[in-house]
Amino acid sequence: MVQLPRARRLLRPLTSRAALLSRISPRLALLLPLLLASKLAVRLAARGKRAGSSTVSSAERQQLIAELRAEVSAPLPHAIGGETLDADTYQRFLQVHGWSLPKAAAMLSKDIEWRKRVRPRALRPR
């Protein structure tokens, strides 16, 4: 999912062109939302292809999840405030880092250390 500030950055050059074109031709202003949506869709699709998530097969994904589990073991739930690390958590960290095992392992271990220190579940109101 694209974060809102990123989407705004992507749309900024498109919206300035749209404002200029709408001043020139009112008829063109009717087509601008379609043009903007298609350009944004093309940019987002290109970003998704660069991430490399579509090039990893299901068997490779399961293998990488198992390797990440072996490299970064899940702590006991009471150590991090009652949360558990399941296969979805490992997959999420791998996806974010383009299925790169070293990057995902480093970030997951930092996340676990943060959870041990802060215990975010304990901060929730009862």
Contacts in CASP RR format, 6 or more apart in sequence:
PFRMAT RR
TARGET T0000
AUTHOR 0000-0000-0000
METHOD contacts of the structure
MODEL  1
MVQLPRARRLLRPLTSRAALLSRISPRLALLLPLLLASKLAVRLAARGKR
AGSSTVSSAERQQLIAELRAEVSAPLPHAIGGETLDADTYQRFLQVHGWS
LPKAAAMLSKDIEWRKRVRPRALRPR
2 10 0 8 1.000
2 44 0 8 1.000
7 40 0 8 1.000
10 40 0 8 1.000
10 43 0 8 1.000
10 44 0 8 1.000
11 36 0 8 1.000
11 40 0 8 1.000
14 36 0 8 1.000
14 39 0 8 1.000
14 40 0 8 1.000
15 36 0 8 1.000
18 29 0 8 1.000
18 32 0 8 1.000
18 35 0 8 1.000
18 36 0 8 1.000
21 28 0 8 1.000
21 29 0 8 1.000
21 32 0 8 1.000
22 28 0 8 1.000
22 29 0 8 1.000
22 32 0 8 1.000
48 54 0 8 1.000
51 98 0 8 1.000
52 98 0 8 1.000
52 99 0 8 1.000
53 95 0 8 1.000
53 98 0 8 1.000
53 99 0 8 1.000
56 64 0 8 1.000
56 99 0 8 1.000
60 99 0 8 1.000
61 91 0 8 1.000
61 94 0 8 1.000
61 99 0 8 1.000
64 94 0 8 1.000
64 99 0 8 1.000
64 101 0 8 1.000
65 87 0 8 1.000
65 90 0 8 1.000
65 91 0 8 1.000
65 94 0 8 1.000
67 101 0 8 1.000
68 90 0 8 1.000
68 93 0 8 1.000
68 94 0 8 1.000
68 101 0 8 1.000
68 104 0 8 1.000
68 105 0 8 1.000
68 108 0 8 1.000
69 87 0 8 1.000
69 90 0 8 1.000
71 101 0 8 1.000
71 105 0 8 1.000
72 105 0 8 1.000
72 108 0 8 1.000
72 109 0 8 1.000
72 112 0 8 1.000
74 84 0 8 1.000
74 85 0 8 1.000
75 85 0 8 1.000
75 112 0 8 1.000
75 116 0 8 1.000
77 83 0 8 1.000
77 84 0 8 1.000
79 116 0 8 1.000
80 112 0 8 1.000
80 115 0 8 1.000
80 116 0 8 1.000
80 119 0 8 1.000
80 121 0 8 1.000
81 115 0 8 1.000
81 119 0 8 1.000
81 120 0 8 1.000
81 121 0 8 1.000
81 122 0 8 1.000
82 121 0 8 1.000
83 115 0 8 1.000
83 120 0 8 1.000
83 121 0 8 1.000
85 112 0 8 1.000
89 108 0 8 1.000
90 104 0 8 1.000
90 108 0 8 1.000
93 104 0 8 1.000
93 107 0 8 1.000
93 108 0 8 1.000
93 111 0 8 1.000
94 100 0 8 1.000
94 101 0 8 1.000
94 104 0 8 1.000
96 104 0 8 1.000
96 107 0 8 1.000
97 103 0 8 1.000
97 104 0 8 1.000
97 107 0 8 1.000
END
